[in-house]
Amino acid sequence: MKIARAHALGGPENLVIEEVPSPVPGPGEIRLKVRAAGVNFADSLILKGQYQVKTVYPICPGGEVCGEILELGAGVERLKVGQRVIAFSRTGGFAEECVASAASAQAVVDEMGDAEAAGFPVVYGTSHLALWHKARLQPGETLVVHGAAGGVGLTAVEIGKALGARVIATASTPEKLAIAKEHGADELINSSEEDLRVRIKEMTGGKGADVIYDPVGGEVFDASLRAINFEGRILVIGFAGGTIPQIPANIVMVKNVDILGLNYGSYRSLNPDVLTESFRILMEWYKESKIRPYVSERFSLDETAKAITHVMERRALGKVVVLP
């Protein structure tokens, strides 16, 4: 089979397409024919050795896939060969085949296409766990979503609306803001032209937002801390802006705010039950058309490096997938 992998620390340019033997599933695992693999910002961090989990080379990134089950490992009874599933890959999803944990695999509803399914688990799962499980967003609250046209940001807009919130979307271009508006944002802020702190305060009658969803970090987080309401919650999702903020504890104390971190991958081993319930809710919302996955770009396996670079440089509008 063909696989995209890197043999040394670096960026996406280190990826090469190679021919390797098909992977073998171990106990509790499945082997998949990969139909589509989602691209995430974490893929670039894995290649650079900057992800939470230590990178061991050679490495094939690509943590989420939609595929057809080719083989069951020992002890797998819930699934069957030929079934189409979404799963989290162990051997790397940017390949023609991969191995994944059977426990992570979920059947795909017939209405959902391969590209939509591959780009579904991480971005929707992240935003749903953040807003529903961590921040406990309530109907009528004001939610600010930064990076609102990116992979996770756009899903946060949709999920915020599904949970009954008033959603203010921020993004750096009119094109990105238009996409956020199409997916349910009530109000828009152009972060490259407007002062985030001032505009959020103005839009909330001086009180500030109840919940702020931040996958950007840096100066955006600093503005958020000064534009959050009393007892508001700021969700730390990632640092796509490149700078990890240092949080001044005195402001957190004085404003009585909660800073909530969300690392989606941790739930796979530490609290899988909440993942299962989250996925069930999201599938129901999909069937009810409350959420509409937006795949903006599709790349071939040979273009994997280009796909990761596209996401890494924050040029993606919606979700990017690789189609082996």
Contacts in CASP RR format, 6 or more apart in sequence:
PFRMAT RR
TARGET T0000
AUTHOR 0000-0000-0000
METHOD contacts of the structure
MODEL  1
MKIARAHALGGPENLVIEEVPSPVPGPGEIRLKVRAAGVNFADSLILKGQ
YQVKTVYPICPGGEVCGEILELGAGVERLKVGQRVIAFSRTGGFAEECVA
SAASAQAVVDEMGDAEAAGFPVVYGTSHLALWHKARLQPGETLVVHGAAG
GVGLTAVEIGKALGARVIATASTPEKLAIAKEHGADELINSSEEDLRVRI
KEMTGGKGADVIYDPVGGEVFDASLRAINFEGRILVIGFAGGTIPQIPAN
IVMVKNVDILGLNYGSYRSLNPDVLTESFRILMEWYKESKIRPYVSERFS
LDETAKAITHVMERRALGKVVVLP
1 19 0 8 1.000
1 20 0 8 1.000
1 21 0 8 1.000
1 22 0 8 1.000
1 95 0 8 1.000
1 96 0 8 1.000
1 97 0 8 1.000
2 17 0 8 1.000
2 18 0 8 1.000
2 19 0 8 1.000
2 95 0 8 1.000
2 96 0 8 1.000
2 301 0 8 1.000
2 324 0 8 1.000
3 17 0 8 1.000
3 18 0 8 1.000
3 19 0 8 1.000
3 20 0 8 1.000
3 60 0 8 1.000
3 92 0 8 1.000
3 94 0 8 1.000
3 95 0 8 1.000
3 96 0 8 1.000
4 15 0 8 1.000
4 16 0 8 1.000
4 17 0 8 1.000
4 18 0 8 1.000
4 60 0 8 1.000
4 94 0 8 1.000
4 95 0 8 1.000
4 301 0 8 1.000
4 304 0 8 1.000
4 305 0 8 1.000
4 322 0 8 1.000
5 15 0 8 1.000
5 16 0 8 1.000
5 18 0 8 1.000
5 58 0 8 1.000
5 59 0 8 1.000
5 60 0 8 1.000
5 94 0 8 1.000
6 14 0 8 1.000
6 15 0 8 1.000
6 16 0 8 1.000
6 47 0 8 1.000
6 57 0 8 1.000
6 58 0 8 1.000
6 59 0 8 1.000
6 60 0 8 1.000
7 14 0 8 1.000
7 16 0 8 1.000
7 57 0 8 1.000
7 58 0 8 1.000
8 14 0 8 1.000
8 57 0 8 1.000
9 47 0 8 1.000
9 48 0 8 1.000
9 49 0 8 1.000
9 55 0 8 1.000
9 57 0 8 1.000
10 47 0 8 1.000
10 48 0 8 1.000
10 49 0 8 1.000
11 44 0 8 1.000
11 47 0 8 1.000
11 48 0 8 1.000
11 308 0 8 1.000
12 44 0 8 1.000
12 47 0 8 1.000
12 304 0 8 1.000
12 305 0 8 1.000
12 306 0 8 1.000
12 308 0 8 1.000
12 309 0 8 1.000
12 312 0 8 1.000
13 305 0 8 1.000
14 47 0 8 1.000
15 47 0 8 1.000
15 94 0 8 1.000
15 304 0 8 1.000
15 305 0 8 1.000
15 308 0 8 1.000
17 301 0 8 1.000
17 302 0 8 1.000
17 304 0 8 1.000
22 31 0 8 1.000
22 97 0 8 1.000
23 31 0 8 1.000
23 91 0 8 1.000
23 97 0 8 1.000
23 98 0 8 1.000
23 99 0 8 1.000
24 31 0 8 1.000
24 99 0 8 1.000
25 31 0 8 1.000
25 71 0 8 1.000
25 72 0 8 1.000
25 73 0 8 1.000
25 76 0 8 1.000
25 99 0 8 1.000
26 73 0 8 1.000
26 74 0 8 1.000
26 99 0 8 1.000
27 73 0 8 1.000
27 74 0 8 1.000
27 75 0 8 1.000
28 73 0 8 1.000
28 74 0 8 1.000
28 75 0 8 1.000
28 76 0 8 1.000
28 101 0 8 1.000
28 102 0 8 1.000
28 103 0 8 1.000
29 73 0 8 1.000
29 76 0 8 1.000
29 90 0 8 1.000
29 99 0 8 1.000
29 100 0 8 1.000
29 101 0 8 1.000
29 102 0 8 1.000
30 69 0 8 1.000
30 71 0 8 1.000
30 72 0 8 1.000
30 73 0 8 1.000
30 76 0 8 1.000
30 79 0 8 1.000
30 85 0 8 1.000
30 87 0 8 1.000
30 99 0 8 1.000
30 100 0 8 1.000
30 101 0 8 1.000
30 102 0 8 1.000
30 105 0 8 1.000
31 69 0 8 1.000
31 70 0 8 1.000
31 71 0 8 1.000
31 73 0 8 1.000
31 97 0 8 1.000
31 98 0 8 1.000
31 99 0 8 1.000
32 65 0 8 1.000
32 67 0 8 1.000
32 68 0 8 1.000
32 69 0 8 1.000
32 70 0 8 1.000
32 85 0 8 1.000
32 87 0 8 1.000
32 89 0 8 1.000
32 97 0 8 1.000
32 98 0 8 1.000
32 99 0 8 1.000
32 100 0 8 1.000
33 67 0 8 1.000
33 68 0 8 1.000
33 70 0 8 1.000
33 96 0 8 1.000
33 97 0 8 1.000
34 65 0 8 1.000
34 66 0 8 1.000
34 67 0 8 1.000
34 89 0 8 1.000
34 93 0 8 1.000
34 95 0 8 1.000
34 96 0 8 1.000
34 97 0 8 1.000
34 98 0 8 1.000
34 324 0 8 1.000
35 65 0 8 1.000
35 66 0 8 1.000
35 67 0 8 1.000
35 68 0 8 1.000
35 84 0 8 1.000
35 114 0 8 1.000
35 118 0 8 1.000
35 323 0 8 1.000
35 324 0 8 1.000
36 65 0 8 1.000
36 66 0 8 1.000
36 67 0 8 1.000
36 114 0 8 1.000
36 115 0 8 1.000
36 117 0 8 1.000
36 118 0 8 1.000
36 119 0 8 1.000
36 321 0 8 1.000
36 322 0 8 1.000
36 323 0 8 1.000
36 324 0 8 1.000
37 62 0 8 1.000
37 63 0 8 1.000
37 64 0 8 1.000
37 65 0 8 1.000
37 66 0 8 1.000
37 89 0 8 1.000
37 92 0 8 1.000
37 93 0 8 1.000
37 94 0 8 1.000
37 95 0 8 1.000
37 118 0 8 1.000
37 321 0 8 1.000
37 322 0 8 1.000
37 324 0 8 1.000
38 62 0 8 1.000
38 63 0 8 1.000
38 64 0 8 1.000
38 65 0 8 1.000
38 118 0 8 1.000
38 119 0 8 1.000
38 122 0 8 1.000
38 319 0 8 1.000
38 320 0 8 1.000
38 321 0 8 1.000
38 322 0 8 1.000
39 62 0 8 1.000
39 299 0 8 1.000
39 307 0 8 1.000
39 308 0 8 1.000
39 310 0 8 1.000
39 311 0 8 1.000
39 316 0 8 1.000
39 319 0 8 1.000
39 320 0 8 1.000
39 321 0 8 1.000
39 322 0 8 1.000
40 62 0 8 1.000
40 63 0 8 1.000
40 64 0 8 1.000
40 122 0 8 1.000
40 123 0 8 1.000
40 311 0 8 1.000
41 238 0 8 1.000
41 240 0 8 1.000
41 311 0 8 1.000
41 312 0 8 1.000
42 51 0 8 1.000
42 61 0 8 1.000
42 63 0 8 1.000
43 61 0 8 1.000
43 62 0 8 1.000
43 63 0 8 1.000
43 308 0 8 1.000
43 311 0 8 1.000
44 308 0 8 1.000
44 309 0 8 1.000
44 311 0 8 1.000
44 312 0 8 1.000
45 51 0 8 1.000
46 53 0 8 1.000
46 55 0 8 1.000
46 59 0 8 1.000
46 61 0 8 1.000
47 55 0 8 1.000
47 59 0 8 1.000
47 61 0 8 1.000
47 308 0 8 1.000
49 55 0 8 1.000
52 263 0 8 1.000
60 91 0 8 1.000
60 92 0 8 1.000
60 93 0 8 1.000
60 94 0 8 1.000
60 95 0 8 1.000
61 92 0 8 1.000
61 93 0 8 1.000
61 94 0 8 1.000
61 308 0 8 1.000
62 89 0 8 1.000
62 92 0 8 1.000
62 93 0 8 1.000
62 94 0 8 1.000
62 322 0 8 1.000
63 88 0 8 1.000
63 89 0 8 1.000
63 92 0 8 1.000
63 93 0 8 1.000
63 122 0 8 1.000
64 86 0 8 1.000
64 87 0 8 1.000
64 88 0 8 1.000
64 89 0 8 1.000
64 93 0 8 1.000
64 118 0 8 1.000
64 119 0 8 1.000
64 120 0 8 1.000
64 121 0 8 1.000
64 122 0 8 1.000
65 86 0 8 1.000
65 87 0 8 1.000
65 88 0 8 1.000
65 89 0 8 1.000
65 93 0 8 1.000
65 98 0 8 1.000
65 100 0 8 1.000
65 118 0 8 1.000
66 84 0 8 1.000
66 85 0 8 1.000
66 86 0 8 1.000
66 108 0 8 1.000
66 113 0 8 1.000
66 114 0 8 1.000
66 115 0 8 1.000
66 117 0 8 1.000
66 118 0 8 1.000
66 119 0 8 1.000
67 84 0 8 1.000
67 85 0 8 1.000
67 86 0 8 1.000
67 87 0 8 1.000
67 114 0 8 1.000
67 118 0 8 1.000
68 82 0 8 1.000
68 83 0 8 1.000
68 84 0 8 1.000
69 79 0 8 1.000
69 80 0 8 1.000
69 81 0 8 1.000
69 82 0 8 1.000
69 83 0 8 1.000
69 84 0 8 1.000
69 85 0 8 1.000
69 105 0 8 1.000
70 81 0 8 1.000
70 82 0 8 1.000
70 97 0 8 1.000
71 81 0 8 1.000
72 79 0 8 1.000
72 80 0 8 1.000
72 81 0 8 1.000
72 102 0 8 1.000
73 102 0 8 1.000
76 102 0 8 1.000
78 102 0 8 1.000
79 85 0 8 1.000
79 102 0 8 1.000
79 105 0 8 1.000
83 107 0 8 1.000
84 107 0 8 1.000
84 108 0 8 1.000
84 114 0 8 1.000
84 117 0 8 1.000
85 105 0 8 1.000
85 106 0 8 1.000
85 107 0 8 1.000
85 108 0 8 1.000
86 105 0 8 1.000
86 106 0 8 1.000
86 108 0 8 1.000
86 117 0 8 1.000
86 118 0 8 1.000
86 120 0 8 1.000
86 121 0 8 1.000
87 100 0 8 1.000
87 101 0 8 1.000
87 104 0 8 1.000
87 105 0 8 1.000
87 106 0 8 1.000
88 100 0 8 1.000
88 101 0 8 1.000
88 104 0 8 1.000
88 121 0 8 1.000
88 268 0 8 1.000
89 98 0 8 1.000
89 99 0 8 1.000
89 100 0 8 1.000
90 98 0 8 1.000
90 99 0 8 1.000
90 100 0 8 1.000
90 101 0 8 1.000
91 98 0 8 1.000
91 99 0 8 1.000
92 98 0 8 1.000
93 322 0 8 1.000
94 301 0 8 1.000
94 304 0 8 1.000
94 322 0 8 1.000
94 324 0 8 1.000
95 301 0 8 1.000
95 324 0 8 1.000
96 301 0 8 1.000
96 324 0 8 1.000
101 268 0 8 1.000
103 272 0 8 1.000
104 268 0 8 1.000
106 121 0 8 1.000
106 279 0 8 1.000
106 283 0 8 1.000
108 117 0 8 1.000
109 283 0 8 1.000
109 286 0 8 1.000
109 287 0 8 1.000
111 286 0 8 1.000
111 287 0 8 1.000
112 120 0 8 1.000
112 286 0 8 1.000
112 293 0 8 1.000
114 323 0 8 1.000
115 295 0 8 1.000
115 298 0 8 1.000
115 321 0 8 1.000
115 323 0 8 1.000
116 293 0 8 1.000
116 295 0 8 1.000
118 321 0 8 1.000
119 293 0 8 1.000
119 295 0 8 1.000
119 319 0 8 1.000
119 321 0 8 1.000
120 282 0 8 1.000
120 293 0 8 1.000
121 279 0 8 1.000
122 152 0 8 1.000
122 264 0 8 1.000
123 151 0 8 1.000
123 152 0 8 1.000
123 153 0 8 1.000
123 154 0 8 1.000
123 155 0 8 1.000
123 319 0 8 1.000
124 155 0 8 1.000
124 159 0 8 1.000
124 282 0 8 1.000
124 291 0 8 1.000
124 293 0 8 1.000
125 155 0 8 1.000
125 264 0 8 1.000
125 275 0 8 1.000
125 278 0 8 1.000
125 279 0 8 1.000
125 282 0 8 1.000
126 152 0 8 1.000
126 155 0 8 1.000
126 237 0 8 1.000
126 262 0 8 1.000
126 264 0 8 1.000
127 152 0 8 1.000
127 153 0 8 1.000
127 155 0 8 1.000
127 156 0 8 1.000
127 158 0 8 1.000
127 159 0 8 1.000
127 213 0 8 1.000
128 155 0 8 1.000
128 159 0 8 1.000
128 278 0 8 1.000
128 281 0 8 1.000
128 282 0 8 1.000
129 262 0 8 1.000
129 264 0 8 1.000
129 267 0 8 1.000
129 274 0 8 1.000
129 275 0 8 1.000
129 278 0 8 1.000
130 156 0 8 1.000
130 213 0 8 1.000
130 235 0 8 1.000
130 237 0 8 1.000
130 260 0 8 1.000
130 262 0 8 1.000
131 137 0 8 1.000
131 143 0 8 1.000
131 156 0 8 1.000
131 159 0 8 1.000
131 160 0 8 1.000
131 163 0 8 1.000
131 211 0 8 1.000
131 213 0 8 1.000
131 235 0 8 1.000
132 159 0 8 1.000
132 163 0 8 1.000
132 278 0 8 1.000
132 281 0 8 1.000
133 274 0 8 1.000
133 278 0 8 1.000
134 233 0 8 1.000
134 235 0 8 1.000
134 260 0 8 1.000
134 261 0 8 1.000
134 262 0 8 1.000
135 211 0 8 1.000
135 233 0 8 1.000
135 235 0 8 1.000
135 260 0 8 1.000
137 143 0 8 1.000
137 160 0 8 1.000
137 163 0 8 1.000
137 164 0 8 1.000
137 165 0 8 1.000
137 210 0 8 1.000
137 211 0 8 1.000
138 163 0 8 1.000
138 165 0 8 1.000
138 210 0 8 1.000
139 163 0 8 1.000
139 164 0 8 1.000
139 165 0 8 1.000
140 164 0 8 1.000
140 165 0 8 1.000
140 166 0 8 1.000
141 165 0 8 1.000
141 166 0 8 1.000
141 210 0 8 1.000
141 211 0 8 1.000
142 165 0 8 1.000
142 166 0 8 1.000
142 168 0 8 1.000
142 203 0 8 1.000
142 204 0 8 1.000
142 208 0 8 1.000
142 209 0 8 1.000
142 210 0 8 1.000
142 211 0 8 1.000
142 229 0 8 1.000
143 156 0 8 1.000
143 160 0 8 1.000
143 165 0 8 1.000
143 166 0 8 1.000
143 167 0 8 1.000
143 168 0 8 1.000
143 209 0 8 1.000
143 210 0 8 1.000
143 211 0 8 1.000
143 212 0 8 1.000
143 213 0 8 1.000
144 167 0 8 1.000
144 168 0 8 1.000
144 169 0 8 1.000
144 170 0 8 1.000
144 200 0 8 1.000
144 209 0 8 1.000
144 211 0 8 1.000
144 212 0 8 1.000
144 213 0 8 1.000
144 224 0 8 1.000
144 227 0 8 1.000
145 153 0 8 1.000
145 156 0 8 1.000
145 157 0 8 1.000
145 160 0 8 1.000
145 167 0 8 1.000
145 168 0 8 1.000
145 169 0 8 1.000
145 170 0 8 1.000
145 180 0 8 1.000
145 185 0 8 1.000
145 213 0 8 1.000
146 153 0 8 1.000
146 170 0 8 1.000
146 191 0 8 1.000
146 212 0 8 1.000
146 213 0 8 1.000
146 214 0 8 1.000
146 215 0 8 1.000
146 216 0 8 1.000
146 217 0 8 1.000
146 220 0 8 1.000
146 224 0 8 1.000
147 153 0 8 1.000
147 169 0 8 1.000
147 170 0 8 1.000
147 171 0 8 1.000
147 172 0 8 1.000
147 176 0 8 1.000
147 191 0 8 1.000
147 215 0 8 1.000
147 216 0 8 1.000
147 240 0 8 1.000
148 154 0 8 1.000
148 156 0 8 1.000
148 157 0 8 1.000
148 169 0 8 1.000
148 170 0 8 1.000
148 171 0 8 1.000
148 176 0 8 1.000
148 177 0 8 1.000
148 180 0 8 1.000
148 185 0 8 1.000
149 169 0 8 1.000
149 171 0 8 1.000
149 175 0 8 1.000
149 176 0 8 1.000
149 177 0 8 1.000
149 179 0 8 1.000
149 180 0 8 1.000
149 317 0 8 1.000
149 318 0 8 1.000
150 171 0 8 1.000
150 176 0 8 1.000
150 215 0 8 1.000
150 314 0 8 1.000
150 316 0 8 1.000
150 317 0 8 1.000
150 318 0 8 1.000
151 316 0 8 1.000
151 318 0 8 1.000
151 319 0 8 1.000
151 320 0 8 1.000
152 215 0 8 1.000
152 237 0 8 1.000
153 213 0 8 1.000
153 215 0 8 1.000
154 179 0 8 1.000
154 180 0 8 1.000
154 183 0 8 1.000
154 294 0 8 1.000
154 318 0 8 1.000
154 319 0 8 1.000
155 291 0 8 1.000
156 213 0 8 1.000
157 167 0 8 1.000
157 169 0 8 1.000
157 180 0 8 1.000
157 183 0 8 1.000
157 184 0 8 1.000
157 185 0 8 1.000
158 183 0 8 1.000
158 184 0 8 1.000
158 290 0 8 1.000
158 291 0 8 1.000
158 292 0 8 1.000
159 291 0 8 1.000
160 167 0 8 1.000
161 167 0 8 1.000
161 184 0 8 1.000
161 290 0 8 1.000
162 285 0 8 1.000
162 290 0 8 1.000
162 291 0 8 1.000
165 210 0 8 1.000
165 211 0 8 1.000
166 186 0 8 1.000
166 187 0 8 1.000
167 184 0 8 1.000
167 185 0 8 1.000
167 186 0 8 1.000
167 187 0 8 1.000
168 185 0 8 1.000
168 186 0 8 1.000
168 187 0 8 1.000
168 188 0 8 1.000
168 189 0 8 1.000
168 200 0 8 1.000
168 203 0 8 1.000
168 209 0 8 1.000
169 177 0 8 1.000
169 180 0 8 1.000
169 181 0 8 1.000
169 185 0 8 1.000
169 187 0 8 1.000
169 188 0 8 1.000
169 189 0 8 1.000
170 188 0 8 1.000
170 189 0 8 1.000
170 190 0 8 1.000
170 191 0 8 1.000
170 196 0 8 1.000
170 220 0 8 1.000
171 177 0 8 1.000
171 180 0 8 1.000
171 188 0 8 1.000
171 190 0 8 1.000
171 191 0 8 1.000
172 190 0 8 1.000
172 191 0 8 1.000
172 192 0 8 1.000
173 190 0 8 1.000
173 192 0 8 1.000
174 190 0 8 1.000
175 317 0 8 1.000
176 317 0 8 1.000
177 185 0 8 1.000
177 188 0 8 1.000
177 190 0 8 1.000
179 294 0 8 1.000
179 317 0 8 1.000
179 318 0 8 1.000
180 188 0 8 1.000
181 188 0 8 1.000
183 292 0 8 1.000
183 294 0 8 1.000
187 203 0 8 1.000
189 196 0 8 1.000
189 199 0 8 1.000
189 200 0 8 1.000
189 203 0 8 1.000
191 220 0 8 1.000
195 223 0 8 1.000
196 220 0 8 1.000
196 223 0 8 1.000
196 224 0 8 1.000
196 227 0 8 1.000
197 223 0 8 1.000
197 226 0 8 1.000
197 227 0 8 1.000
200 208 0 8 1.000
200 209 0 8 1.000
200 223 0 8 1.000
200 227 0 8 1.000
201 207 0 8 1.000
201 208 0 8 1.000
201 227 0 8 1.000
204 229 0 8 1.000
207 229 0 8 1.000
207 230 0 8 1.000
208 227 0 8 1.000
208 228 0 8 1.000
208 229 0 8 1.000
209 224 0 8 1.000
209 227 0 8 1.000
209 228 0 8 1.000
209 229 0 8 1.000
209 232 0 8 1.000
210 229 0 8 1.000
210 232 0 8 1.000
210 233 0 8 1.000
211 232 0 8 1.000
211 233 0 8 1.000
211 234 0 8 1.000
211 235 0 8 1.000
212 224 0 8 1.000
212 227 0 8 1.000
212 228 0 8 1.000
212 233 0 8 1.000
212 234 0 8 1.000
212 235 0 8 1.000
213 235 0 8 1.000
213 237 0 8 1.000
214 220 0 8 1.000
214 221 0 8 1.000
214 224 0 8 1.000
214 234 0 8 1.000
214 235 0 8 1.000
214 236 0 8 1.000
214 237 0 8 1.000
214 238 0 8 1.000
215 237 0 8 1.000
215 238 0 8 1.000
215 239 0 8 1.000
215 240 0 8 1.000
216 238 0 8 1.000
216 239 0 8 1.000
216 240 0 8 1.000
216 241 0 8 1.000
217 236 0 8 1.000
217 238 0 8 1.000
217 239 0 8 1.000
217 240 0 8 1.000
217 241 0 8 1.000
217 242 0 8 1.000
217 243 0 8 1.000
217 244 0 8 1.000
217 245 0 8 1.000
218 239 0 8 1.000
218 241 0 8 1.000
218 242 0 8 1.000
218 243 0 8 1.000
218 244 0 8 1.000
218 245 0 8 1.000
219 243 0 8 1.000
220 241 0 8 1.000
221 234 0 8 1.000
221 236 0 8 1.000
221 245 0 8 1.000
221 247 0 8 1.000
222 245 0 8 1.000
224 234 0 8 1.000
225 234 0 8 1.000
225 247 0 8 1.000
225 248 0 8 1.000
225 251 0 8 1.000
225 252 0 8 1.000
225 255 0 8 1.000
225 257 0 8 1.000
226 251 0 8 1.000
228 234 0 8 1.000
228 255 0 8 1.000
228 257 0 8 1.000
230 255 0 8 1.000
230 256 0 8 1.000
230 257 0 8 1.000
231 256 0 8 1.000
231 257 0 8 1.000
231 258 0 8 1.000
232 255 0 8 1.000
232 256 0 8 1.000
232 257 0 8 1.000
232 258 0 8 1.000
233 257 0 8 1.000
233 258 0 8 1.000
233 259 0 8 1.000
233 260 0 8 1.000
234 257 0 8 1.000
234 258 0 8 1.000
234 259 0 8 1.000
234 260 0 8 1.000
235 260 0 8 1.000
235 261 0 8 1.000
235 262 0 8 1.000
236 259 0 8 1.000
236 260 0 8 1.000
236 261 0 8 1.000
236 262 0 8 1.000
237 261 0 8 1.000
237 262 0 8 1.000
239 245 0 8 1.000
240 314 0 8 1.000
241 314 0 8 1.000
247 259 0 8 1.000
251 257 0 8 1.000
252 259 0 8 1.000
267 274 0 8 1.000
267 275 0 8 1.000
268 275 0 8 1.000
282 291 0 8 1.000
285 291 0 8 1.000
286 293 0 8 1.000
293 319 0 8 1.000
294 317 0 8 1.000
294 318 0 8 1.000
294 319 0 8 1.000
295 318 0 8 1.000
295 319 0 8 1.000
295 320 0 8 1.000
295 321 0 8 1.000
296 316 0 8 1.000
296 317 0 8 1.000
296 318 0 8 1.000
296 319 0 8 1.000
296 320 0 8 1.000
297 307 0 8 1.000
297 310 0 8 1.000
297 316 0 8 1.000
297 320 0 8 1.000
297 321 0 8 1.000
298 320 0 8 1.000
298 321 0 8 1.000
298 322 0 8 1.000
298 323 0 8 1.000
299 306 0 8 1.000
299 307 0 8 1.000
299 310 0 8 1.000
299 320 0 8 1.000
299 321 0 8 1.000
299 322 0 8 1.000
299 323 0 8 1.000
300 322 0 8 1.000
300 323 0 8 1.000
300 324 0 8 1.000
301 322 0 8 1.000
301 323 0 8 1.000
301 324 0 8 1.000
303 322 0 8 1.000
304 322 0 8 1.000
307 320 0 8 1.000
307 321 0 8 1.000
307 322 0 8 1.000
310 316 0 8 1.000
310 320 0 8 1.000
311 320 0 8 1.000
END
